[in-house]
Amino acid sequence: MRESRVIAMAGVLQACRLVRDVATQGRADAVAVQTSLASVFRFDADSAADVFGGLNGLRSGLETLLDQFENDKRDLTLTQLVLGVLRLERKLSRRPAMLRELRGGIESIQRQVDHLGVAHTSVQARLAELYVATLSQLRPRVVVHGNPLQLADAQKVEQIRALLLAAVRAAVLWRQVGGSQLRLLMRRREYAMLARGLLSRSTLDRG
């Protein structure tokens, strides 16, 4: 269960890092984007790792976890974004009607994913629309800071919203496997150690 919590938090961190990268630079790691977006469509995976298609696609998230948990100079903007996503998920957990709406919307987008692929701009646009219709209605909203030029680009904004949906999906998993903010504060060193082991395992699996 502890490894599952580390995997779930790595999923949250990865999606939030991708949001920040798109918002500031206008681009993000394509493999990580595909992994995070694909996780939105995996409702009934057998394990936390399976939600992300295995550990390989989570390398960015595991590396980010190590940076945030072991580095004295943490990325505070990223930390604030993660905390905003966790708060949003807690509000969502108390809205069963919205949860049903989200699931129905995701299932309807699945047909487009099967045809075009999860990273296609049309799929990301549909996920962004679903985010606006549901999660964006909850308060307080998740605030994304970045380069005004990137945030003025409609397609970049759609990708950011789609990735925020992926971050919330990982936050749902985090709660399902027993994650909490108190655990996060009390077990940072333990989580970092487990993340190193998972990174090593993903390297072996890839080799």
C-alpha positions as CSV (number, residue, x, y, z in Angstrom):
1,M,0.0,0.0,0.0
2,R,2.9,2.4,0.7
3,E,4.2,1.9,-2.8
4,S,0.7,2.5,-4.2
5,R,0.6,5.9,-2.4
6,V,4.0,6.8,-3.8
7,I,2.9,5.9,-7.3
8,A,-0.4,7.9,-6.9
9,M,1.5,11.0,-5.6
10,A,4.0,10.7,-8.5
11,G,1.0,10.7,-10.8
12,V,-0.3,13.9,-9.2
13,L,3.1,15.5,-9.3
14,Q,3.7,14.5,-12.9
15,A,0.5,15.9,-14.2
16,C,1.0,19.1,-12.2
17,R,4.5,19.5,-13.6
18,L,3.2,19.0,-17.1
19,V,0.6,21.7,-16.4
20,R,3.4,24.1,-15.3
21,D,5.6,23.2,-18.3
22,V,2.8,23.9,-20.8
23,A,1.9,27.1,-18.9
24,T,5.4,28.5,-18.8
25,Q,7.1,27.0,-21.8
26,G,4.3,26.0,-24.1
27,R,5.5,22.4,-24.3
28,A,5.9,19.3,-22.2
29,D,7.4,15.8,-22.4
30,A,5.2,13.9,-24.9
31,V,5.6,10.4,-23.2
32,A,4.6,11.8,-19.8
33,V,1.6,13.7,-21.3
34,Q,0.4,10.5,-23.0
35,T,0.8,8.5,-19.7
36,S,-1.1,11.1,-17.6
37,L,-3.9,11.6,-20.1
38,A,-4.3,7.8,-20.6
39,S,-4.7,7.4,-16.8
40,V,-8.0,9.3,-17.0
41,F,-9.6,6.5,-18.9
42,R,-8.4,3.6,-16.6
43,F,-11.2,3.2,-14.0
44,D,-10.7,-0.4,-13.0
45,A,-7.0,-1.0,-13.1
46,D,-5.6,-4.0,-11.1
47,S,-2.9,-1.9,-9.4
48,A,-1.8,1.7,-8.9
49,A,1.0,1.2,-11.5
50,D,-1.5,-0.2,-14.0
51,V,-3.5,3.1,-13.8
52,F,-0.4,4.7,-15.5
53,G,0.4,1.7,-17.8
54,G,3.3,0.7,-15.7
55,L,6.2,2.6,-14.1
56,N,8.0,3.6,-17.2
57,G,5.6,6.4,-18.0
58,L,5.8,7.7,-14.5
59,R,9.6,8.4,-14.4
60,S,9.0,12.1,-14.7
61,G,6.6,12.0,-11.7
62,L,8.9,9.9,-9.6
63,E,11.9,12.2,-10.4
64,T,9.7,15.2,-9.5
65,L,8.8,13.6,-6.2
66,L,12.4,13.2,-5.3
67,D,13.2,16.8,-6.2
68,Q,10.3,18.1,-4.1
69,F,10.9,15.8,-1.1
70,E,14.7,15.8,-0.9
71,N,15.6,19.2,-2.3
72,D,15.9,22.1,0.2
73,K,14.9,24.5,-2.6
74,R,11.6,23.0,-3.5
75,D,9.5,24.4,-6.4
76,L,6.9,26.3,-4.3
77,T,4.7,27.1,-7.4
78,L,4.5,23.3,-8.1
79,T,3.7,22.6,-4.4
80,Q,0.9,25.1,-4.5
81,L,-0.5,23.6,-7.6
82,V,-0.4,20.1,-6.1
83,L,-2.2,21.3,-2.9
84,G,-4.8,23.0,-5.0
85,V,-5.5,19.7,-6.9
86,L,-5.7,17.7,-3.7
87,R,-8.2,20.3,-2.3
88,L,-10.2,20.1,-5.5
89,E,-10.4,16.3,-5.3
90,R,-11.6,16.4,-1.7
91,K,-14.4,18.7,-2.8
92,L,-15.2,16.4,-5.7
93,S,-15.4,13.4,-3.4
94,R,-18.4,15.0,-1.7
95,R,-20.2,15.5,-5.0
96,P,-21.4,12.1,-6.2
97,A,-23.5,13.7,-9.0
98,M,-20.4,15.4,-10.4
99,L,-18.4,12.2,-10.1
100,R,-21.1,10.4,-12.2
101,E,-21.1,13.2,-14.7
102,L,-17.3,13.0,-15.0
103,R,-17.3,9.3,-15.5
104,G,-20.1,9.5,-18.1
105,G,-18.2,12.2,-20.0
106,I,-14.9,10.3,-19.9
107,E,-16.7,7.1,-21.2
108,S,-18.1,9.1,-24.1
109,I,-14.7,10.5,-25.0
110,Q,-13.2,6.9,-25.0
111,R,-14.6,6.3,-28.5
112,Q,-12.7,9.3,-29.8
113,V,-9.5,8.0,-28.0
114,D,-9.9,4.6,-29.7
115,H,-10.0,6.4,-33.1
116,L,-7.5,9.2,-32.7
117,G,-5.3,8.4,-29.7
118,V,-5.3,9.9,-26.2
119,A,-2.9,12.8,-27.0
120,H,-4.8,14.1,-30.1
121,T,-5.8,17.7,-29.8
122,S,-9.4,16.9,-30.3
123,V,-9.4,14.5,-27.4
124,Q,-7.6,17.1,-25.2
125,A,-10.2,19.7,-26.2
126,R,-13.0,17.3,-25.1
127,L,-11.3,16.6,-21.8
128,A,-10.9,20.4,-21.3
129,E,-14.6,20.9,-22.0
130,L,-15.4,18.3,-19.4
131,Y,-13.1,19.9,-16.9
132,V,-14.8,23.3,-17.4
133,A,-18.3,21.8,-17.1
134,T,-17.5,20.0,-13.9
135,L,-14.3,20.6,-11.8
136,S,-14.0,24.2,-12.8
137,Q,-17.3,24.9,-11.2
138,L,-16.0,24.0,-7.7
139,R,-14.4,26.7,-5.5
140,P,-11.7,27.6,-4.9
141,R,-10.5,27.0,-8.5
142,V,-7.1,25.7,-9.2
143,V,-5.0,28.7,-10.3
144,V,-2.3,28.1,-12.9
145,H,0.4,30.7,-13.3
146,G,2.6,30.9,-16.3
147,N,3.7,32.9,-19.4
148,P,0.9,35.2,-20.6
149,L,1.7,34.3,-24.2
150,Q,1.2,30.6,-23.5
151,L,-1.9,31.2,-21.4
152,A,-3.4,33.2,-24.3
153,D,-3.1,30.3,-26.6
154,A,-6.5,28.4,-26.7
155,Q,-4.9,25.1,-27.6
156,K,-2.4,25.3,-24.7
157,V,-5.2,26.2,-22.3
158,E,-7.1,23.1,-23.4
159,Q,-4.0,20.9,-22.8
160,I,-3.6,22.5,-19.4
161,R,-7.2,21.7,-18.4
162,A,-7.0,18.2,-19.8
163,L,-3.8,17.7,-17.7
164,L,-5.5,19.1,-14.6
165,L,-8.2,16.5,-15.1
166,A,-5.4,13.9,-15.1
167,A,-4.0,15.4,-11.9
168,V,-7.3,15.1,-10.2
169,R,-7.6,11.5,-11.4
170,A,-4.3,10.7,-9.7
171,A,-5.5,12.5,-6.6
172,V,-8.6,10.2,-6.6
173,L,-6.2,7.3,-6.6
174,W,-4.1,8.9,-3.9
175,R,-7.2,9.0,-1.6
176,Q,-8.3,5.5,-2.6
177,V,-5.0,4.0,-1.4
178,G,-5.1,5.9,1.9
179,G,-3.2,9.0,1.0
180,S,-3.6,12.2,3.1
181,Q,-1.8,15.5,3.6
182,L,-0.7,14.4,7.1
183,R,0.9,11.3,5.6
184,L,2.6,13.5,3.0
185,L,4.1,15.7,5.7
186,M,5.1,12.9,8.1
187,R,6.6,10.4,5.6
188,R,8.5,12.5,3.0
189,R,11.8,10.7,3.6
190,E,10.1,7.3,3.4
191,Y,8.3,8.2,0.2
192,A,11.5,9.5,-1.3
193,M,13.3,6.2,-0.5
194,L,10.4,4.2,-2.1
195,A,10.4,6.5,-5.1
196,R,14.1,5.7,-5.7
197,G,13.4,2.0,-5.6
198,L,10.5,2.4,-8.1
199,L,12.7,4.4,-10.4
200,S,15.4,1.7,-10.3
201,R,12.7,-0.9,-11.1
202,S,11.4,1.1,-14.0
203,T,14.9,1.3,-15.4
204,L,15.3,-2.5,-15.1
205,D,11.9,-3.1,-16.7
206,R,12.8,-0.8,-19.6
207,G,16.1,-2.6,-20.1
